[in-house]
């Protein structure tokens, strides 16, 4: 049976492909898409979710807008990475998919309470919506199968030397999630940097011969340009779909048990995920931490999802 999931995202180039993977892969059942401020403002990330669903022909999946700022700190977007729109690169048509008139946190809570089985949450953005859900509705925790998030790192950061963007975007929210007692899997930079969109990968998307395949290649080409400019990386990592892939097939993303603590106060380390891989701190395990990726199988699922969507929809 497909695993029921909700994606909480801030599209974002990699979020866009995560949505496509979740919508098309038969191993998961996408119940809703919720948005939060992160890569861009809430208005822009919500518009981008609508754009992605429109060009991919994703219908019948509610989209709800959530929090427009972090719990405590000011919003700082990633326009240096994702551009002014948050999804620079392709030209998108006017979206035809609408947003439901319900706050993301309320929608997630309602789905959790009404669904016949526990639901997996897949946040690929700052964790503001998820933290608010857990604090406003403590009864939600029992209805969450697990939280499989893209964020953090066992190594260095990509927003500061120590902190990854999603965790740095709302450290207090991340601290709430990791301390919630809900099963958490962290897919951080150390594993997502193994999902490199090489020229061969882009050629696979173009080779699908569909408009959607071309859009994905354009998205990744733009992403490649910013990664080369900012970090000198010749090929961009496709972060967010790795979390979806972990839910689709747990053998694609290998994990180890560890304690993860979010640094809240360090002058230079705020937002860092302190991952105790060797039990130095003698703190209880509170997460599974992704460390390995079967990149070939990951890309097969990703390209296969875009092929399936493109075959049944012409924008």
FIKEDO-912477 format. One record per residue (C-alpha): residue in one letter; residue number from 1; y, x negated, z; chain. Coordinates in nm, 4 decimals, decimal comma, always signed. Example, Ala and Ser with C-alpha at 12.3 -4.5 7.8 and 13.67 -1.06 7.14 Angstrom:
2
REC residu num       py       px       pz chaine
REC      A   1  -0,4500  -1,2300  +0,7800      A
REC      S   2  -0,1060  -1,3670  +0,7140      A
This chain:
315
REC residu num       py       px       pz chaine
REC      X   1  +0,0000  +0,0000  +0,0000      A
REC      X   2  +0,3515  -0,1296  -0,0780      A
REC      X   3  +0,5511  -0,2555  +0,2202      A
REC      X   4  +0,8558  -0,0322  +0,2835      A
REC      X   5  +1,1727  -0,2425  +0,2967      A
REC      X   6  +1,5504  -0,2132  +0,3229      A
REC      X   7  +1,7669  -0,4901  +0,1751      A
REC      X   8  +2,0939  -0,5636  +0,3562      A
REC      X   9  +2,3023  -0,7803  +0,1257      A
REC      X  10  +2,6396  -0,9097  +0,0046      A
REC      X  11  +2,5966  -0,9546  -0,3742      A
REC      X  12  +2,6373  -1,2497  -0,4653      A
REC      X  13  +2,4375  -1,3989  -0,7531      A
REC      X  14  +2,1201  -1,4612  -0,5559      A
REC      X  15  +2,1454  -1,1221  -0,3814      A
REC      X  16  +2,1542  -0,9616  -0,7265      A
REC      X  17  +1,8188  -1,1109  -0,8200      A
REC      X  18  +1,6780  -1,0282  -0,4764      A
REC      X  19  +1,7612  -0,6617  -0,5410      A
REC      X  20  +1,5853  -0,6770  -0,8783      A
REC      X  21  +1,2767  -0,8398  -0,7288      A
REC      X  22  +1,2546  -0,5813  -0,4518      A
REC      X  23  +1,3088  -0,2896  -0,6899      A
REC      X  24  +1,0455  -0,3934  -0,9433      A
REC      X  25  +0,7647  -0,5711  -0,7608      A
REC      X  26  +0,4813  -0,3268  -0,6820      A
REC      X  27  +0,4053  -0,4958  -0,3483      A
REC      X  28  +0,7179  -0,3510  -0,1867      A
REC      X  29  +0,8823  -0,0088  -0,1712      A
REC      X  30  +1,2618  -0,0413  -0,1709      A
REC      X  31  +1,3942  +0,2419  +0,0469      A
REC      X  32  +1,7640  +0,1519  +0,0512      A
REC      X  33  +2,0241  -0,1129  -0,0284      A
REC      X  34  +2,2963  -0,1681  +0,2293      A
REC      X  35  +2,5997  -0,3905  +0,1915      A
REC      X  36  +2,8144  -0,5991  +0,4218      A
REC      X  37  +3,1135  -0,8287  +0,3880      A
REC      X  38  +3,0092  -1,1874  +0,3269      A
REC      X  39  +3,0115  -1,3555  -0,0121      A
REC      X  40  +3,3057  -1,1296  -0,0871      A
REC      X  41  +3,4849  -0,8372  +0,0757      A
REC      X  42  +3,2852  -0,5225  +0,1473      A
REC      X  43  +3,4569  -0,3394  -0,1388      A
REC      X  44  +3,3459  -0,6075  -0,3843      A
REC      X  45  +2,9909  -0,6563  -0,2517      A
REC      X  46  +2,9332  -0,2808  -0,2634      A
REC      X  47  +3,0679  -0,2608  -0,6180      A
REC      X  48  +2,8382  -0,5488  -0,7108      A
REC      X  49  +2,5330  -0,3711  -0,5696      A
REC      X  50  +2,6245  -0,0713  -0,7874      A
REC      X  51  +2,6681  -0,2992  -1,0881      A
REC      X  52  +2,3286  -0,4603  -1,0390      A
REC      X  53  +2,1522  -0,1261  -1,0016      A
REC      X  54  +2,3288  +0,0060  -1,3104      A
REC      X  55  +2,2326  -0,2782  -1,5447      A
REC      X  56  +1,8789  -0,2946  -1,4016      A
REC      X  57  +1,8218  +0,0798  -1,4195      A
REC      X  58  +1,7550  +0,1065  -1,0469      A
REC      X  59  +1,7990  +0,4715  -0,9502      A
REC      X  60  +1,6860  +0,6847  -0,6589      A
REC      X  61  +1,7561  +0,4053  -0,4097      A
REC      X  62  +2,0521  +0,4907  -0,1820      A
REC      X  63  +2,3309  +0,2341  -0,1525      A
REC      X  64  +2,5424  +0,2435  +0,1646      A
REC      X  65  +2,8392  +0,0283  +0,2627      A
REC      X  66  +2,8422  -0,1231  +0,6103      A
REC      X  67  +3,0645  -0,3529  +0,8138      A
REC      X  68  +3,3753  -0,4964  +0,6524      A
REC      X  69  +3,4134  -0,7884  +0,8938      A
REC      X  70  +3,2112  -0,9979  +1,1404      A
REC      X  71  +3,1713  -0,8872  +1,5021      A
REC      X  72  +3,4319  -1,1280  +1,6440      A
REC      X  73  +3,5666  -1,3805  +1,3968      A
REC      X  74  +3,7770  -1,3286  +1,0827      A
REC      X  75  +3,6001  -1,2770  +0,7499      A
REC      X  76  +3,5730  -1,5884  +0,5317      A
REC      X  77  +3,4282  -1,5168  +0,1854      A
REC      X  78  +3,2500  -1,7567  -0,0506      A
REC      X  79  +3,4695  -1,7174  -0,3565      A
REC      X  80  +3,4304  -2,0900  -0,4204      A
REC      X  81  +3,0605  -2,0260  -0,4874      A
REC      X  82  +3,0448  -1,6713  -0,6266      A
REC      X  83  +3,3892  -1,6330  -0,7815      A
REC      X  84  +3,6688  -1,3828  -0,7364      A
REC      X  85  +3,4435  -1,0838  -0,8040      A
REC      X  86  +3,1536  -1,2195  -0,6017      A
REC      X  87  +2,9409  -1,1892  -0,9160      A
REC      X  88  +3,1299  -1,3941  -1,1739      A
REC      X  89  +2,9686  -1,4789  -1,5056      A
REC      X  90  +2,8428  -1,1741  -1,6968      A
REC      X  91  +3,0543  -0,8843  -1,8143      A
REC      X  92  +2,9300  -0,5744  -1,6325      A
REC      X  93  +2,9736  -0,2187  -1,7569      A
REC      X  94  +3,1310  +0,0452  -1,5386      A
REC      X  95  +2,8698  +0,1279  -1,2723      A
REC      X  96  +2,7003  +0,4653  -1,2900      A
REC      X  97  +2,5180  +0,4371  -0,9561      A
REC      X  98  +2,7142  +0,5805  -0,6640      A
REC      X  99  +2,7315  +0,5001  -0,2931      A
REC      X 100  +2,6051  +0,7524  -0,0398      A
REC      X 101  +2,8664  +0,8843  +0,2095      A
REC      X 102  +2,6970  +0,7281  +0,5108      A
REC      X 103  +2,7624  +0,4028  +0,6946      A
REC      X 104  +2,4931  +0,1434  +0,6326      A
REC      X 105  +2,3983  +0,1249  +1,0008      A
REC      X 106  +2,3565  +0,5018  +1,0186      A
REC      X 107  +2,1471  +0,5060  +0,7004      A
REC      X 108  +1,9184  +0,2290  +0,8229      A
REC      X 109  +1,8711  +0,4009  +1,1575      A
REC      X 110  +1,7945  +0,7348  +0,9953      A
REC      X 111  +1,5383  +0,5829  +0,7585      A
REC      X 112  +1,3725  +0,3953  +1,0437      A
REC      X 113  +1,3429  +0,7120  +1,2506      A
REC      X 114  +1,2219  +0,9306  +0,9637      A
REC      X 115  +0,9826  +0,6984  +0,7817      A
REC      X 116  +0,6175  +0,7499  +0,8716      A
REC      X 117  +0,5562  +0,3783  +0,9261      A
REC      X 118  +0,7621  +0,0840  +1,0513      A
REC      X 119  +1,0009  -0,0631  +0,7940      A
REC      X 120  +1,0737  -0,4268  +0,7135      A
REC      X 121  +1,4410  -0,5254  +0,7025      A
REC      X 122  +1,5365  -0,7999  +0,4570      A
REC      X 123  +1,8926  -0,9203  +0,5315      A
REC      X 124  +2,0277  -1,1679  +0,2758      A
REC      X 125  +2,3813  -1,1763  +0,4149      A
REC      X 126  +2,5660  -1,2189  +0,7441      A
REC      X 127  +2,3746  -1,0189  +1,0052      A
REC      X 128  +2,6587  -0,7920  +1,1188      A
REC      X 129  +2,4961  -0,4645  +1,0122      A
REC      X 130  +2,1618  -0,5558  +1,1668      A
REC      X 131  +2,3150  -0,6673  +1,4966      A
REC      X 132  +2,5177  -0,3470  +1,5178      A
REC      X 133  +2,2048  -0,1427  +1,4475      A
REC      X 134  +2,0127  -0,3150  +1,7280      A
REC      X 135  +2,2941  -0,2786  +1,9823      A
REC      X 136  +2,4036  +0,0743  +1,8918      A
REC      X 137  +2,0492  +0,2072  +1,8498      A
REC      X 138  +1,8071  +0,0126  +2,0703      A
REC      X 139  +1,5335  +0,2602  +1,9760      A
REC      X 140  +1,5448  +0,1144  +1,6246      A
REC      X 141  +1,3652  -0,2013  +1,7327      A
REC      X 142  +1,0307  -0,0258  +1,7736      A
REC      X 143  +1,0569  +0,1138  +1,4214      A
REC      X 144  +1,1188  -0,2261  +1,2568      A
REC      X 145  +0,8032  -0,3946  +1,1352      A
REC      X 146  +0,9846  -0,7284  +1,1056      A
REC      X 147  +1,3117  -0,8823  +0,9974      A
REC      X 148  +1,2716  -1,1329  +0,7141      A
REC      X 149  +1,6106  -1,2920  +0,6616      A
REC      X 150  +1,7669  -1,5468  +0,4351      A
REC      X 151  +1,9830  -1,7680  +0,6502      A
REC      X 152  +1,9960  -2,0791  +0,8597      A
REC      X 153  +1,8282  -2,4116  +0,8008      A
REC      X 154  +1,6031  -2,6598  +0,9751      A
REC      X 155  +1,8245  -2,9324  +0,8277      A
REC      X 156  +2,1889  -2,9433  +0,7192      A
REC      X 157  +2,4247  -2,6575  +0,6368      A
REC      X 158  +2,6070  -2,5436  +0,3234      A
REC      X 159  +2,9247  -2,3985  +0,4779      A
REC      X 160  +2,9767  -2,6717  +0,7371      A
REC      X 161  +2,7728  -2,9893  +0,7828      A
REC      X 162  +2,5623  -2,8030  +1,0388      A
REC      X 163  +2,5773  -2,4332  +0,9445      A
REC      X 164  +2,4416  -2,2214  +0,6601      A
REC      X 165  +2,6764  -1,9571  +0,5165      A
REC      X 166  +2,5060  -1,6340  +0,6308      A
REC      X 167  +2,4669  -1,7467  +0,9915      A
REC      X 168  +2,8078  -1,9116  +0,9992      A
REC      X 169  +2,9562  -1,5879  +0,8650      A
REC      X 170  +2,8722  -1,4060  +1,1900      A
REC      X 171  +2,7080  -1,6292  +1,4518      A
REC      X 172  +2,7267  -1,3664  +1,7268      A
REC      X 173  +2,5384  -1,1199  +1,5081      A
REC      X 174  +2,2726  -1,3797  +1,4307      A
REC      X 175  +2,2369  -1,4563  +1,8014      A
REC      X 176  +2,1710  -1,0863  +1,8694      A
REC      X 177  +1,9061  -1,0679  +1,5957      A
REC      X 178  +1,7167  -1,3797  +1,7028      A
REC      X 179  +1,7274  -1,2621  +2,0645      A
REC      X 180  +1,6241  -0,9026  +1,9909      A
REC      X 181  +1,2500  -0,9374  +2,0420      A
REC      X 182  +1,1882  -0,7960  +1,6932      A
REC      X 183  +0,9602  -1,0238  +1,4866      A
REC      X 184  +1,1898  -1,2483  +1,2802      A
REC      X 185  +1,1131  -1,4727  +0,9847      A
REC      X 186  +1,3876  -1,7171  +0,8857      A
REC      X 187  +1,3981  -1,8340  +0,5240      A
REC      X 188  +1,6590  -2,1077  +0,5410      A
REC      X 189  +1,8095  -2,3653  +0,3089      A
REC      X 190  +1,5226  -2,6060  +0,3692      A
REC      X 191  +1,2871  -2,3683  +0,1838      A
REC      X 192  +1,5262  -2,1956  -0,0573      A
REC      X 193  +1,6283  -2,5335  -0,1989      A
REC      X 194  +1,2724  -2,5490  -0,3305      A
REC      X 195  +1,3464  -2,2476  -0,5572      A
REC      X 196  +1,5482  -2,4324  -0,8206      A
REC      X 197  +1,6696  -2,2492  -1,1297      A
REC      X 198  +1,6037  -2,5246  -1,3821      A
REC      X 199  +1,6838  -2,4964  -1,7548      A
REC      X 200  +1,3191  -2,4040  -1,8039      A
REC      X 201  +1,3618  -2,1103  -1,5648      A
REC      X 202  +1,6764  -1,9917  -1,7436      A
REC      X 203  +1,4873  -2,0143  -2,0721      A
REC      X 204  +1,2194  -1,7854  -1,9296      A
REC      X 205  +1,4804  -1,5187  -1,8546      A
REC      X 206  +1,6395  -1,5540  -2,1998      A
REC      X 207  +1,2920  -1,5486  -2,3535      A
REC      X 208  +1,2332  -1,1965  -2,2219      A
REC      X 209  +1,4515  -1,0777  -2,5083      A
REC      X 210  +1,6214  -0,8093  -2,3002      A
REC      X 211  +1,9815  -0,7517  -2,1986      A
REC      X 212  +1,8814  -0,7790  -1,8337      A
REC      X 213  +1,7076  -1,1121  -1,8919      A
REC      X 214  +2,0250  -1,2381  -2,0582      A
REC      X 215  +2,2380  -1,1178  -1,7656      A
REC      X 216  +2,0120  -1,3021  -1,5198      A
REC      X 217  +2,0424  -1,6204  -1,7248      A
REC      X 218  +2,4219  -1,5803  -1,7247      A
REC      X 219  +2,4269  -1,5267  -1,3493      A
REC      X 220  +2,2213  -1,8398  -1,2915      A
REC      X 221  +2,4293  -2,0423  -1,5382      A
REC      X 222  +2,7462  -1,9566  -1,3466      A
REC      X 223  +2,5693  -2,0315  -1,0173      A
REC      X 224  +2,4599  -2,3666  -1,1605      A
REC      X 225  +2,8184  -2,4564  -1,2465      A
REC      X 226  +2,9418  -2,3986  -0,8909      A
REC      X 227  +2,6489  -2,5842  -0,7334      A
REC      X 228  +2,7091  -2,8828  -0,9584      A
REC      X 229  +3,0822  -2,8798  -0,8837      A
REC      X 230  +3,0566  -2,8291  -0,5067      A
REC      X 231  +2,7374  -3,0143  -0,4150      A
REC      X 232  +2,6432  -3,2247  -0,7154      A
REC      X 233  +2,3144  -3,0378  -0,7534      A
REC      X 234  +2,1933  -3,0285  -1,1154      A
REC      X 235  +2,0011  -2,7034  -1,0613      A
REC      X 236  +2,1039  -2,4164  -0,8302      A
REC      X 237  +1,8701  -2,2855  -0,5597      A
REC      X 238  +1,7966  -1,9134  -0,5695      A
REC      X 239  +1,8165  -1,8400  -0,1975      A
REC      X 240  +1,7880  -1,4690  -0,1299      A
REC      X 241  +1,4823  -1,3688  -0,3371      A
REC      X 242  +1,2747  -1,6126  -0,1291      A
REC      X 243  +1,2982  -1,3718  +0,1652      A
REC      X 244  +1,1787  -1,0868  -0,0564      A
REC      X 245  +0,8955  -1,3046  -0,1878      A
REC      X 246  +0,7806  -1,3690  +0,1692      A
REC      X 247  +0,7337  -0,9938  +0,2148      A
REC      X 248  +0,5685  -0,9496  -0,1256      A
REC      X 249  +0,3067  -1,2191  -0,0691      A
REC      X 250  +0,3110  -1,4143  +0,2548      A
REC      X 251  +0,1156  -1,6992  +0,0942      A
REC      X 252  +0,4081  -1,7785  -0,1387      A
REC      X 253  +0,6280  -1,8835  +0,1557      A
REC      X 254  +0,4588  -2,0873  +0,4281      A
REC      X 255  +0,5953  -2,0629  +0,7825      A
REC      X 256  +0,5601  -2,2246  +1,1225      A
REC      X 257  +0,6316  -2,0780  +1,4662      A
REC      X 258  +0,9429  -2,2085  +1,6417      A
REC      X 259  +1,2261  -2,1234  +1,8726      A
REC      X 260  +1,5547  -2,0690  +1,6890      A
REC      X 261  +1,8829  -2,0747  +1,8798      A
REC      X 262  +2,2198  -2,0023  +1,7188      A
REC      X 263  +2,4966  -2,2372  +1,8290      A
REC      X 264  +2,8020  -2,0326  +1,9259      A
REC      X 265  +3,0396  -2,2784  +2,0851      A
REC      X 266  +3,0180  -2,6212  +1,9225      A
REC      X 267  +3,3432  -2,7479  +1,7772      A
REC      X 268  +3,1585  -2,8865  +1,4747      A
REC      X 269  +2,8284  -2,7008  +1,5006      A
REC      X 270  +2,9210  -2,3327  +1,5446      A
REC      X 271  +2,6825  -2,1202  +1,3389      A
REC      X 272  +2,4097  -2,3830  +1,3228      A
REC      X 273  +2,0499  -2,2744  +1,3698      A
REC      X 274  +1,8875  -2,5089  +1,6204      A
REC      X 275  +1,5229  -2,4934  +1,5128      A
REC      X 276  +1,2903  -2,6477  +1,7700      A
REC      X 277  +1,0002  -2,7493  +1,5456      A
REC      X 278  +0,8483  -2,9809  +1,8063      A
REC      X 279  +0,8989  -2,7828  +2,1292      A
REC      X 280  +1,1512  -3,0264  +2,2728      A
REC      X 281  +1,3337  -2,7509  +2,4612      A
REC      X 282  +1,0272  -2,5694  +2,5956      A
REC      X 283  +1,1752  -2,2349  +2,4908      A
REC      X 284  +0,9550  -1,9439  +2,3790      A
REC      X 285  +0,8825  -1,8938  +2,0102      A
REC      X 286  +1,1110  -1,6255  +1,8680      A
REC      X 287  +1,0717  -1,6748  +1,4931      A
REC      X 288  +0,8546  -1,7769  +1,2064      A
REC      X 289  +1,0435  -2,0424  +1,0135      A
REC      X 290  +0,9781  -2,0906  +0,6429      A
REC      X 291  +0,9030  -2,4484  +0,5425      A
REC      X 292  +0,7095  -2,4412  +0,2125      A
REC      X 293  +0,7426  -2,2492  -0,1136      A
REC      X 294  +0,4956  -2,2097  -0,3991      A
REC      X 295  +0,7730  -2,2339  -0,6564      A
REC      X 296  +0,5546  -2,1587  -0,9580      A
REC      X 297  +0,4270  -1,8328  -0,8135      A
REC      X 298  +0,7743  -1,7460  -0,6844      A
REC      X 299  +0,9261  -1,7732  -1,0311      A
REC      X 300  +0,6355  -1,5818  -1,1841      A
REC      X 301  +0,7121  -1,2867  -0,9525      A
REC      X 302  +1,0861  -1,3142  -1,0125      A
REC      X 303  +1,0650  -1,3296  -1,3915      A
REC      X 304  +0,7953  -1,0615  -1,3905      A
REC      X 305  +1,0229  -0,8268  -1,1956      A
REC      X 306  +1,3104  -0,8741  -1,4398      A
REC      X 307  +1,0715  -0,8244  -1,7308      A
REC      X 308  +0,9467  -0,4969  -1,5812      A
REC      X 309  +1,2996  -0,3674  -1,5221      A
REC      X 310  +1,4217  -0,4748  -1,8643      A
REC      X 311  +1,1270  -0,3148  -2,0413      A
REC      X 312  +1,2015  +0,0267  -1,8974      A
REC      X 313  +1,5804  +0,0211  -1,9156      A
REC      X 314  +1,8415  -0,0620  -2,1783      A
REC      X 315  +2,1945  -0,0771  -2,0314      A
